[in-house]
Amino acid sequence: MTAQTHWADMPLFEGRTSGLPYQPHRQTSVLAAGVAKHSAASIKDHMLDLIYATPEGLTDMQIQDIMQLDGSTQRPRRGELLDEGRIKNVGTRRNKRGHPVLVWGLV
């Protein structure tokens, strides 16, 4: 394999990344992007439902706690909803340590 060949370019991985972001130099990242296709869409749908049901909006940490998600799973899905224009920043509130954090709500 040449230095310019990415794991995702190999026939074994063809079509498995489903457009989700991944690190092409890490085989595990390519594999995770492939298997996450359906779960990412489902997580986004559930997250949107949760935000819809919470008119005052939610912070990333609140979403993670309620949905029992790791931040590395939740934040990219929230970012996708933001990029799609389905949610927006509706303000800030203070977290447990008193630091301001963004609050996400519906557009």
C-alpha positions in Angstrom: 0.0 0.0 0.0 1.4 3.4 -0.9 1.4 6.4 1.4 -1.3 8.0 -0.6 -3.7 5.1 -0.3 -6.3 5.4 2.4 -8.0 2.5 4.1 -11.3 3.7 2.7 -9.9 3.3 -0.8 -9.4 -0.4 -0.3 -12.1 -2.6 -1.9 -12.9 -4.2 1.5 -14.1 -0.8 2.8 -15.7 0.5 -0.4 -19.0 2.2 0.3 -18.9 1.5 4.0 -18.3 5.0 5.3 -21.7 6.3 4.2 -20.6 9.9 4.1 -19.9 10.1 7.8 -16.6 11.8 8.8 -13.7 9.5 9.5 -9.9 9.5 9.9 -8.7 7.8 6.7 -5.4 6.8 8.3 -7.1 4.8 11.0 -8.7 1.6 10.1 -10.9 1.6 13.2 -12.3 5.0 12.2 -13.1 3.8 8.7 -14.9 0.8 10.1 -16.8 2.8 12.7 -18.0 5.2 10.1 -19.3 2.3 8.1 -21.2 0.7 10.9 -22.5 4.0 12.3 -24.6 4.9 9.2 -27.9 3.8 10.6 -27.2 4.5 14.3 -26.1 8.1 13.5 -29.4 8.8 11.7 -31.3 7.3 14.6 -29.4 9.3 17.2 -30.0 12.5 15.3 -33.7 11.7 15.1 -33.9 11.0 18.8 -31.9 14.1 19.7 -34.2 16.3 17.6 -37.2 14.8 19.3 -35.6 15.5 22.7 -34.8 19.1 21.8 -38.3 19.5 20.4 -39.8 18.2 23.8 -37.6 20.7 25.7 -38.6 24.3 24.8 -36.0 25.9 27.0 -33.3 24.0 25.1 -30.5 21.7 26.2 -26.8 21.8 26.6 -24.5 19.1 25.1 -24.0 17.6 28.6 -27.7 17.5 29.3 -28.3 15.7 25.9 -25.5 13.3 26.7 -26.9 12.5 30.2 -30.5 12.0 29.0 -29.6 9.9 26.0 -26.7 8.1 27.8 -24.3 9.0 25.0 -20.6 9.7 25.1 -19.7 13.2 24.0 -17.7 11.8 21.1 -21.0 10.4 19.7 -23.4 13.2 20.7 -21.4 16.3 19.6 -20.9 15.2 16.0 -24.6 14.4 15.6 -25.5 17.8 17.2 -23.1 19.4 14.8 -24.8 17.8 11.9 -28.2 19.0 13.1 -26.8 22.5 13.4 -25.2 22.3 9.9 -28.5 21.1 8.5 -30.3 24.2 10.0 -32.6 22.0 12.2 -31.3 23.4 15.5 -29.6 26.6 16.6 -27.9 28.1 19.6 -30.6 29.7 21.7 -28.4 31.1 24.5 -26.1 30.1 27.2 -26.5 28.8 30.8 -24.0 27.9 33.5 -22.9 24.4 34.0 -22.2 22.8 37.5 -18.9 24.5 37.7 -20.3 27.9 36.8 -18.9 28.0 33.3 -21.1 29.3 30.5 -22.2 26.6 28.0 -24.2 26.8 24.8 -27.9 25.8 24.8 -29.4 24.2 21.7 -33.0 24.6 20.6 -35.2 24.4 17.6 -34.9 26.9 14.7 
